[in-house]
Amino acid sequence: MVPVLAFLLGFALGWHRAKARGGDRLDKLQYAAVHGIFFTMLAFVGIVILERLTVP
Protein backbone atom coordinates (compact mmCIF):
# COMPACT_ATOMS: atom_id res chain seq x y z
CA MET A 1 0.00 0.00 0.00
CA VAL A 2 2.85 2.37 0.77
CA PRO A 3 4.40 2.14 -2.74
CA VAL A 4 1.03 2.90 -4.33
CA LEU A 5 0.59 5.98 -2.15
CA ALA A 6 4.17 7.03 -2.87
CA PHE A 7 3.53 6.71 -6.61
CA LEU A 8 0.35 8.79 -6.40
CA LEU A 9 2.09 11.46 -4.33
CA GLY A 10 5.01 11.59 -6.76
CA PHE A 11 2.65 11.67 -9.73
CA ALA A 12 0.77 14.63 -8.28
CA LEU A 13 3.99 16.46 -7.41
CA GLY A 14 5.45 15.91 -10.88
CA TRP A 15 2.26 17.09 -12.55
CA HIS A 16 2.25 20.22 -10.39
CA ARG A 17 5.92 20.99 -11.10
CA ALA A 18 5.45 20.64 -14.86
CA LYS A 19 2.33 22.79 -14.73
CA ALA A 20 4.19 25.48 -12.79
CA ARG A 21 6.91 25.51 -15.45
CA GLY A 22 4.35 25.96 -18.22
CA GLY A 23 4.62 22.49 -19.74
CA ASP A 24 2.09 21.00 -22.11
CA ARG A 25 0.20 17.73 -21.52
CA LEU A 26 3.09 15.45 -22.52
CA ASP A 27 5.53 17.37 -20.31
CA LYS A 28 3.14 16.96 -17.38
CA LEU A 29 2.81 13.23 -18.03
CA GLN A 30 6.57 12.77 -18.26
CA TYR A 31 7.28 14.71 -15.07
CA ALA A 32 4.47 12.88 -13.28
CA ALA A 33 5.69 9.44 -14.39
CA VAL A 34 9.31 10.10 -13.44
CA HIS A 35 8.39 11.54 -10.05
CA GLY A 36 5.99 8.67 -9.42
CA ILE A 37 8.61 6.05 -10.23
CA PHE A 38 11.24 7.84 -8.14
CA PHE A 39 8.96 8.10 -5.10
CA THR A 40 8.00 4.44 -5.48
CA MET A 41 11.66 3.41 -5.54
CA LEU A 42 12.31 5.50 -2.43
CA ALA A 43 9.37 3.78 -0.72
CA PHE A 44 10.76 0.33 -1.61
CA VAL A 45 14.20 1.26 -0.27
CA GLY A 46 12.61 2.57 2.92
CA ILE A 47 10.61 -0.62 3.34
CA VAL A 48 13.71 -2.77 2.88
CA ILE A 49 15.68 -0.70 5.39
CA LEU A 50 12.86 -0.90 7.94
CA GLU A 51 12.57 -4.65 7.44
CA ARG A 52 16.32 -5.09 7.93
CA LEU A 53 16.32 -3.00 11.11
CA THR A 54 13.45 -4.82 12.79
CA VAL A 55 14.31 -7.49 15.31
CA PRO A 56 13.25 -10.98 14.18
C-alpha positions as CSV (number, residue, x, y, z in Angstrom):
1,M,0.0,0.0,0.0
2,V,2.9,2.4,0.8
3,P,4.4,2.1,-2.7
4,V,1.0,2.9,-4.3
5,L,0.6,6.0,-2.2
6,A,4.2,7.0,-2.9
7,F,3.5,6.7,-6.6
8,L,0.4,8.8,-6.4
9,L,2.1,11.5,-4.3
10,G,5.0,11.6,-6.8
11,F,2.7,11.7,-9.7
12,A,0.8,14.6,-8.3
13,L,4.0,16.5,-7.4
14,G,5.5,15.9,-10.9
15,W,2.3,17.1,-12.5
16,H,2.3,20.2,-10.4
17,R,5.9,21.0,-11.1
18,A,5.5,20.6,-14.9
19,K,2.3,22.8,-14.7
20,A,4.2,25.5,-12.8
21,R,6.9,25.5,-15.4
22,G,4.4,26.0,-18.2
23,G,4.6,22.5,-19.7
24,D,2.1,21.0,-22.1
25,R,0.2,17.7,-21.5
26,L,3.1,15.4,-22.5
27,D,5.5,17.4,-20.3
28,K,3.1,17.0,-17.4
29,L,2.8,13.2,-18.0
30,Q,6.6,12.8,-18.3
31,Y,7.3,14.7,-15.1
32,A,4.5,12.9,-13.3
33,A,5.7,9.4,-14.4
34,V,9.3,10.1,-13.4
35,H,8.4,11.5,-10.1
36,G,6.0,8.7,-9.4
37,I,8.6,6.0,-10.2
38,F,11.2,7.8,-8.1
39,F,9.0,8.1,-5.1
40,T,8.0,4.4,-5.5
41,M,11.7,3.4,-5.5
42,L,12.3,5.5,-2.4
43,A,9.4,3.8,-0.7
44,F,10.8,0.3,-1.6
45,V,14.2,1.3,-0.3
46,G,12.6,2.6,2.9
47,I,10.6,-0.6,3.3
48,V,13.7,-2.8,2.9
49,I,15.7,-0.7,5.4
50,L,12.9,-0.9,7.9
51,E,12.6,-4.7,7.4
52,R,16.3,-5.1,7.9
53,L,16.3,-3.0,11.1
54,T,13.5,-4.8,12.8
55,V,14.3,-7.5,15.3
56,P,13.2,-11.0,14.2
